[in-house]
Amino acid sequence: MQCAGAGPRGAIAKLSDGTEDRVGYERDSFHLWIDADKDSCDTRKEVLLAEAGAPDVR
């Protein structure tokens, strides 16, 4: 038997809402996304496609 508030649900209940802070973030600073295989998908898109698990429907 677990004590009241123990376990994952108890831990989640203790989390507080936060606000998003984008101060200092500039997407243009991340210019490392390259299209190594020249298929019009940069590195970020290649990873997203690979990890999506869905068929490639480009």
C-alpha positions in Angstrom: 0.0 0.0 0.0 1.3 3.4 -0.9 1.1 6.5 1.2 -1.2 9.3 -0.1 0.6 11.4 -2.6 3.4 8.9 -3.2 4.3 7.6 -6.7 4.2 9.3 -10.1 0.8 10.9 -9.7 1.8 12.5 -6.4 5.0 13.8 -7.9 3.2 15.2 -10.9 0.7 16.9 -8.6 3.5 18.7 -6.9 4.8 20.2 -10.1 4.1 23.9 -10.6 3.3 25.6 -13.9 6.1 27.7 -15.4 6.2 30.4 -17.9 8.2 30.2 -21.1 11.3 32.4 -21.3 12.8 33.0 -24.7 15.0 35.9 -23.7 18.3 35.5 -25.5 17.1 32.8 -27.9 17.7 33.5 -31.6 16.9 30.7 -34.0 19.4 32.2 -36.5 22.2 31.4 -34.1 21.6 27.7 -34.9 22.9 27.7 -38.4 24.3 24.2 -38.1 21.4 22.5 -39.9 22.8 21.4 -43.2 21.4 19.5 -46.2 24.3 16.9 -46.4 22.6 14.7 -49.0 21.0 17.5 -51.0 17.5 16.2 -50.7 16.0 19.5 -49.5 15.8 18.3 -45.9 18.2 19.8 -43.4 19.7 17.8 -40.5 16.8 18.7 -38.2 14.2 17.5 -40.7 16.1 14.3 -41.4 16.2 13.4 -37.7 12.5 14.2 -37.3 11.6 12.0 -40.2 13.9 9.2 -39.0 12.4 9.2 -35.5 8.8 9.8 -36.5 8.3 6.1 -37.3 5.8 7.1 -40.0 6.3 6.5 -43.7 8.2 9.2 -45.6 5.6 11.2 -47.6 7.8 14.1 -48.8 
